[in-house]
């Protein structure tokens, strides 16, 4: 059983920054793809960013590419999402996701085997 635990969400003013963290526990193995998704009220779940295992590529949504940075610390089985210059449109529940091996279609949420419980990010104008 694998558990993903997120932290770091909260309320921030437009233009501010937040850093989300996600740590995996359990038998995740040593080769995996990790991703961050978000879901705003009344909208579907969308990919924010993902890092594949091999090759280690980073995919990110166009709307966040110049503002958000995803990283992975494999020694800690953790991933981080640094979010800068936040705007109200970034308000959503952010989810960490992971799956064994390499994903070639990282934006498909149903391809991820494990999910965190989500953390709320609210950006005020």
N, CA, C and O of each residue as an XYZ file, in Angstrom:
500
protein
N       0.846     -1.187      0.000
C       0.000      0.000      0.000
C       0.885      1.242      0.000
O       1.841      1.335      0.769
N       0.559      2.182     -0.860
C       1.309      3.433     -0.958
C       0.408      4.566     -0.510
O      -0.760      4.642     -0.891
N       0.971      5.447      0.309
C       0.246      6.656      0.721
C       1.020      7.886      0.277
O       2.244      7.943      0.392
N       0.287      8.865     -0.230
C       0.869     10.148     -0.586
C       0.257     11.204      0.324
O      -0.965     11.310      0.433
N       1.108     11.976      0.971
C       0.629     12.993      1.903
C       1.136     14.351      1.446
O       2.341     14.584      1.357
N       0.192     15.242      1.158
C       0.542     16.596      0.714
C       0.518     17.563      1.882
O      -0.137     17.324      2.896
N       1.239     18.650      1.721
C       1.197     19.746      2.679
C       1.596     21.024      1.961
O       2.146     20.986      0.860
N       1.314     22.151      2.594
C       1.790     23.423      2.074
C       0.740     24.312      1.457
O       1.046     25.438      1.063
N      -0.494     23.842      1.361
C      -1.529     24.704      0.810
C      -1.903     25.812      1.779
O      -1.431     25.844      2.915
N      -2.754     26.719      1.320
C      -3.189     27.804      2.188
C      -3.756     28.959      1.406
O      -4.068     28.839      0.221
N      -3.886     30.077      2.084
C      -4.434     31.302      1.503
C      -3.290     32.274      1.247
O      -2.450     32.509      2.116
N      -3.269     32.831      0.050
C      -2.211     33.769     -0.311
C      -2.803     34.859     -1.187
O      -3.793     34.634     -1.883
N      -2.210     36.018     -1.154
C      -2.665     37.103     -2.022
C      -2.096     36.936     -3.423
O      -1.063     36.296     -3.618
N      -2.778     37.514     -4.381
C      -2.302     37.476     -5.760
C      -0.882     38.037     -5.827
O      -0.559     39.052     -5.211
N      -0.050     37.339     -6.596
C       1.347     37.715     -6.695
C       2.249     37.005     -5.708
O       3.474     37.073     -5.813
N       1.645     36.324     -4.749
C       2.414     35.621     -3.732
C       2.886     34.248     -4.184
O       2.697     33.848     -5.333
N       3.505     33.537     -3.245
C       4.081     32.225     -3.542
C       3.681     31.209     -2.483
O       3.431     31.554     -1.328
N       3.627     29.957     -2.900
C       3.438     28.829     -1.997
C       4.287     27.673     -2.487
O       4.602     27.582     -3.673
N       4.653     26.799     -1.577
C       5.399     25.595     -1.936
C       4.650     24.387     -1.378
O       4.468     24.243     -0.169
N       4.225     23.529     -2.295
C       3.544     22.305     -1.901
C       4.559     21.168     -1.818
O       5.515     21.098     -2.590
N       4.319     20.292     -0.864
C       5.171     19.114     -0.702
C       4.305     17.864     -0.708
O       3.140     17.895     -0.312
N       4.884     16.783     -1.156
C       4.185     15.496     -1.157
C       5.222     14.412     -0.898
O       6.241     14.340     -1.585
N       4.957     13.575      0.092
C       5.870     12.497      0.424
C       5.146     11.164      0.347
O       4.034     11.009      0.853
N       5.792     10.215     -0.290
C       5.229      8.875     -0.438
C       5.754      7.957      0.650
O       6.922      8.028      1.031
N       4.888      7.105      1.140
C       5.297      6.058      2.066
C       4.715      4.746      1.584
O       3.734      4.719      0.841
N       5.330      3.661      2.015
C       4.878      2.359      1.566
C       5.729      1.868      0.403
O       6.820      2.384      0.158
N       5.228      0.883     -0.301
C       6.014      0.183     -1.317
C       5.861      0.838     -2.690
O       5.286      0.257     -3.609
N       6.388      2.063     -2.810
C       6.304      2.754     -4.086
C       7.382      2.296     -5.056
O       7.272      2.519     -6.261
N       8.428      1.653     -4.533
C       9.509      1.202     -5.400
C      10.486      2.323     -5.688
O      10.430      3.389     -5.075
N      11.386      2.070     -6.632
C      12.427      3.043     -6.952
C      12.242      3.704     -8.311
O      13.009      4.598     -8.668
N      11.250      3.284     -9.068
C      11.018      3.849    -10.393
C       9.557      4.247    -10.493
O       8.667      3.401    -10.405
N       9.312      5.545    -10.677
C       7.930      6.017    -10.675
C       7.847      7.373    -11.360
O       8.832      8.104    -11.466
N       6.673      7.675    -11.807
C       6.322      8.997    -12.320
C       5.473      9.695    -11.268
O       4.585      9.084    -10.673
N       5.740     10.949    -11.047
C       4.949     11.717    -10.088
C       4.375     12.947    -10.771
O       4.980     13.516    -11.680
N       3.203     13.343    -10.316
C       2.555     14.491    -10.915
C       1.775     15.307     -9.906
O       1.441     14.840     -8.817
N       1.498     16.528    -10.293
C       0.609     17.398     -9.527
C      -0.587     17.741    -10.424
O      -0.420     18.158    -11.570
N      -1.767     17.561     -9.890
C      -3.004     17.928    -10.574
C      -3.732     18.957     -9.711
O      -3.428     19.124     -8.530
N      -4.691     19.637    -10.317
C      -5.538     20.534     -9.548
C      -6.966     20.466    -10.067
O      -7.222     20.148    -11.229
N      -7.879     20.776     -9.163
C      -9.288     20.777     -9.530
C      -9.954     21.987     -8.887
O     -10.029     22.100     -7.664
N     -10.430     22.882     -9.734
C     -11.156     24.071     -9.274
C     -12.633     23.733     -9.177
O     -13.090     22.787     -9.819
N     -13.381     24.477     -8.396
C     -14.824     24.209     -8.256
C     -15.520     24.215     -9.605
O     -15.373     25.151    -10.391
N     -16.279     23.159     -9.864
C     -17.037     23.067    -11.099
C     -16.227     22.691    -12.326
O     -16.747     22.700    -13.442
N     -14.968     22.364    -12.131
C     -14.105     22.005    -13.265
C     -13.518     20.623    -13.076
O     -13.551     20.061    -11.981
N     -12.987     20.090    -14.142
C     -12.358     18.789    -14.084
C     -10.950     18.866    -13.524
O     -10.392     19.950    -13.352
N     -10.385     17.700    -13.242
C      -9.026     17.643    -12.712
C      -8.046     17.822    -13.865
O      -8.158     17.142    -14.885
N      -7.096     18.722    -13.712
C      -6.153     19.003    -14.786
C      -4.715     18.864    -14.292
O      -4.403     19.119    -13.129
N      -3.853     18.451    -15.220
C      -2.441     18.325    -14.897
C      -1.819     19.704    -14.706
O      -2.040     20.620    -15.498
N      -1.042     19.829    -13.643
C      -0.230     21.027    -13.435
C       1.189     20.752    -13.924
O       1.735     21.511    -14.725
N       1.777     19.669    -13.442
C       3.134     19.302    -13.847
C       3.376     17.837    -13.488
O       2.744     17.294    -12.582
N       4.291     17.213    -14.205
C       4.651     15.828    -13.925
C       6.102     15.609    -14.301
O       6.627     16.264    -15.201
N       6.743     14.692    -13.613
C       8.108     14.291    -13.934
C       8.095     12.788    -14.146
O       7.715     12.025    -13.258
N       8.514     12.375    -15.328
C       8.546     10.957    -15.651
C       9.847     10.332    -15.175
O      10.825     11.024    -14.893
N       9.834      8.992    -15.092
C      10.990      8.315    -14.528
C      12.174      8.276    -15.482
O      13.241      8.805    -15.172
N      11.990      7.646    -16.657
C      13.117      7.496    -17.567
C      12.625      7.540    -19.005
O      11.919      6.622    -19.422
N      12.959      8.547    -19.772
C      13.840      9.634    -19.392
C      13.167     10.573    -18.396
O      11.939     10.652    -18.350
N      13.945     11.269    -17.617
C      13.384     12.163    -16.621
C      12.996     13.476    -17.292
O      13.771     14.431    -17.347
N      11.773     13.484    -17.797
C      11.219     14.665    -18.439
C      10.209     15.342    -17.544
O       9.533     14.697    -16.743
N      10.116     16.638    -17.689
C       9.104     17.399    -16.952
C       8.071     17.925    -17.937
O       8.410     18.606    -18.905
N       6.823     17.607    -17.686
C       5.705     18.157    -18.443
C       4.984     19.156    -17.548
O       4.831     18.918    -16.350
N       4.548     20.255    -18.110
C       3.786     21.213    -17.316
C       2.769     21.913    -18.185
O       2.951     22.061    -19.394
N       1.697     22.339    -17.550
C       0.639     23.038    -18.270
C       1.125     24.409    -18.715
O       1.917     25.057    -18.030
N       0.640     24.835    -19.867
C       1.072     26.129    -20.423
C       0.796     27.276    -19.453
O       1.594     28.208    -19.352
N      -0.324     27.212    -18.742
C      -0.720     28.344    -17.899
C       0.151     28.502    -16.663
O       0.092     29.534    -15.994
N       0.966     27.487    -16.347
C       1.806     27.600    -15.148
C       3.296     27.517    -15.474
O       4.129     27.695    -14.585
N       3.641     27.253    -16.726
C       5.017     26.893    -17.071
C       6.040     27.924    -16.607
O       7.125     27.544    -16.166
N       5.738     29.173    -16.690
C       6.720     30.204    -16.318
C       6.634     30.593    -14.861
O       7.403     31.437    -14.401
N       5.691     29.981    -14.108
C       5.479     30.395    -12.717
C       5.674     29.249    -11.718
O       6.088     29.485    -10.583
N       5.387     28.039    -12.122
C       5.465     26.890    -11.218
C       6.649     26.024    -11.596
O       6.963     25.860    -12.775
N       7.306     25.469    -10.578
C       8.417     24.552    -10.803
C       8.214     23.297     -9.968
O       8.030     23.365     -8.753
N       8.249     22.151    -10.639
C       8.130     20.872     -9.949
C       9.499     20.232     -9.821
O      10.314     20.294    -10.741
N       9.744     19.620     -8.677
C      11.001     18.904     -8.472
C      10.728     17.611     -7.715
O       9.685     17.453     -7.080
N      11.675     16.698     -7.794
C      11.576     15.412     -7.101
C      12.851     15.162     -6.321
O      13.951     15.409     -6.815
N      12.700     14.673     -5.104
C      13.824     14.190     -4.312
C      13.613     12.689     -4.143
O      12.837     12.251     -3.294
N      14.309     11.914     -4.956
C      14.067     10.473     -4.939
C      14.553      9.820     -3.647
O      14.031      8.779     -3.248
N      15.535     10.413     -2.996
C      16.011      9.823     -1.741
C      14.942      9.923     -0.647
O      14.895      9.105      0.271
N      14.096     10.932     -0.766
C      13.028     11.122      0.218
C      11.670     10.691     -0.304
O      10.667     10.828      0.397
N      11.621     10.164     -1.539
C      10.345      9.784     -2.165
C       9.366     10.964     -2.094
O       8.189     10.799     -1.774
N       9.882     12.146     -2.399
C       9.079     13.352     -2.259
C       9.089     14.170     -3.534
O      10.029     14.110     -4.326
N       8.031     14.931     -3.714
C       7.959     15.879     -4.801
C       7.499     17.220     -4.257
O       6.794     17.290     -3.250
N       7.907     18.281     -4.936
C       7.610     19.628     -4.500
C       7.087     20.434     -5.677
O       7.482     20.213     -6.822
N       6.199     21.368     -5.383
C       5.684     22.268     -6.402
C       5.850     23.689     -5.887
O       5.113     24.133     -5.006
N       6.819     24.390     -6.441
C       7.031     25.785     -6.086
C       6.152     26.633     -6.984
O       6.280     26.584     -8.207
N       5.260     27.410     -6.385
C       4.297     28.204     -7.150
C       4.543     29.670     -6.872
O       4.393     30.135     -5.742
N       4.924     30.397     -7.913
C       5.214     31.823     -7.785
C       4.214     32.628     -8.585
O       3.554     32.109     -9.485
N       4.108     33.899     -8.249
C       3.225     34.818     -8.972
C       1.815     34.229     -9.123
O       1.248     34.199    -10.215
N       1.282     33.773     -8.021
C      -0.044     33.150     -8.042
C      -1.115     34.164     -8.382
O      -1.000     35.342     -8.043
N      -2.153     33.704     -9.052
C      -3.298     34.548     -9.361
C      -4.584     33.813     -8.970
O      -4.556     32.603     -8.745
N      -5.704     34.525     -8.887
C      -6.947     33.883     -8.420
C      -7.363     32.667     -9.241
O      -8.041     31.777     -8.727
N      -6.965     32.620    -10.512
C      -7.313     31.470    -11.349
C      -6.569     30.191    -10.926
O      -6.901     29.095    -11.379
N      -5.580     30.342    -10.072
C      -4.860     29.171     -9.561
C      -5.562     28.549     -8.358
O      -5.127     27.510     -7.862
N      -6.636     29.166     -7.885
C      -7.372     28.622     -6.749
C      -7.965     27.267     -7.099
O      -8.699     27.130     -8.077
N      -7.637     26.267     -6.289
C      -8.078     24.904     -6.560
C      -7.605     23.999     -5.423
O      -6.824     24.405     -4.563
N      -8.095     22.774     -5.446
C      -7.499     21.716     -4.618
C      -6.388     21.080     -5.447
O      -6.604     20.668     -6.587
N      -5.218     21.007     -4.866
C      -4.065     20.445     -5.556
C      -3.803     19.040     -5.038
O      -3.771     18.798     -3.832
N      -3.615     18.119     -5.981
C      -3.411     16.713     -5.648
C      -2.048     16.242     -6.147
O      -1.611     16.594     -7.242
N      -1.407     15.457     -5.336
C      -0.189     14.755     -5.721
C      -0.588     13.362     -6.223
O      -1.491     12.736     -5.668
N       0.077     12.888     -7.258
C      -0.226     11.570     -7.809
C       1.065     10.868     -8.200
O       2.073     11.511     -8.492
N       1.021      9.559     -8.203
C       2.208      8.788     -8.584
C       1.781      7.465     -9.195
O       0.677      6.977     -8.957
N       2.674      6.902     -9.983
C       2.409      5.606    -10.584
C       3.738      4.938    -10.903
O       4.725      5.639    -11.126
N       3.802      3.615    -10.932
C       5.082      2.954    -11.192
C       5.596      3.214    -12.601
O       4.812      3.367    -13.539
N       6.906      3.264    -12.743
C       7.532      3.362    -14.056
C       7.349      4.715    -14.721
O       7.164      5.740    -14.065
N       7.406      4.682    -16.045
C       7.322      5.908    -16.849
C       5.963      6.028    -17.505
O       5.478      5.077    -18.118
N       5.346      7.191    -17.378
C       4.120      7.493    -18.092
C       4.479      8.330    -19.314
O       5.284      9.257    -19.234
N       3.873      7.990    -20.436
C       4.118      8.780    -21.651
C       2.977      9.748    -21.931
O       3.108     10.649    -22.759
N       1.867      9.560    -21.242
C       0.743     10.484    -21.360
C       0.453     10.989    -19.958
O      -0.463     10.508    -19.290
N       1.231     11.951    -19.520
C       1.179     12.346    -18.110
C      -0.082     13.089    -17.732
O      -0.419     13.166    -16.551
N      -0.802     13.652    -18.729
C      -1.978     14.447    -18.391
C      -3.219     13.612    -18.134
O      -4.250     14.155    -17.737
N      -3.146     12.308    -18.348
C      -4.292     11.442    -18.122
C      -4.334     11.018    -16.656
O      -3.534     10.186    -16.227
N      -5.255     11.581    -15.897
C      -5.282     11.315    -14.466
C      -5.567      9.854    -14.158
O      -5.106      9.345    -13.137
N      -6.308      9.172    -15.008
C      -6.645      7.778    -14.706
C      -5.471      6.830    -14.897
O      -5.585      5.632    -14.639
N      -4.331      7.372    -15.354
C      -3.146      6.537    -15.500
C      -2.320      6.467    -14.212
O      -1.368      5.691    -14.120
N      -2.682      7.264    -13.244
C      -1.935      7.300    -11.988
C      -2.579      6.350    -10.983
O      -3.798      6.337    -10.808
N      -1.749      5.569    -10.337
C      -2.259      4.539     -9.434
C      -2.544      5.072     -8.036
O      -3.479      4.622     -7.375
N      -1.743      6.026     -7.589
C      -1.849      6.493     -6.198
C      -2.108      7.988     -6.163
O      -1.594      8.743     -6.989
N      -2.920      8.407     -5.190
C      -3.303      9.808     -5.064
C      -3.236     10.253     -3.612
O      -3.512      9.483     -2.691
N      -2.864     11.514     -3.431
C      -2.946     12.119     -2.116
C      -4.354     12.617     -1.847
O      -5.235     12.526     -2.702
N      -4.553     13.142     -0.655
C      -5.882     13.578     -0.243
C      -6.223     14.970     -0.749
O      -7.384     15.378     -0.700
N      -5.243     15.693     -1.228
C      -5.469     17.032     -1.753
C      -5.199     18.104     -0.715
O      -5.384     17.889      0.483
N      -4.761     19.259     -1.188
C      -4.534     20.402     -0.317
C      -5.086     21.646     -1.001
O      -4.862     21.858     -2.193
N      -5.798     22.454     -0.255
C      -6.473     23.621     -0.824
C      -5.500     24.776     -0.988
O      -4.747     25.113     -0.074
N      -5.531     25.369     -2.162
C      -4.793     26.611     -2.433
C      -5.821     27.666     -2.820
O      -6.590     27.479     -3.762
N      -5.827     28.761     -2.096
C      -6.753     29.853     -2.370
C      -5.958     31.132     -2.567
O      -5.165     31.530     -1.714
N      -6.187     31.766     -3.708
C      -5.482     33.003     -4.037
C      -6.501     34.128     -4.070
O      -7.453     34.088     -4.849
N      -6.307     35.116     -3.238
C      -7.230     36.252     -3.186
C      -6.716     37.388     -4.065
O      -5.512     37.575     -4.243
N      -7.663     38.130     -4.602
C      -7.285     39.228     -5.506
C      -7.045     40.521     -4.742
O      -6.720     41.544     -5.346
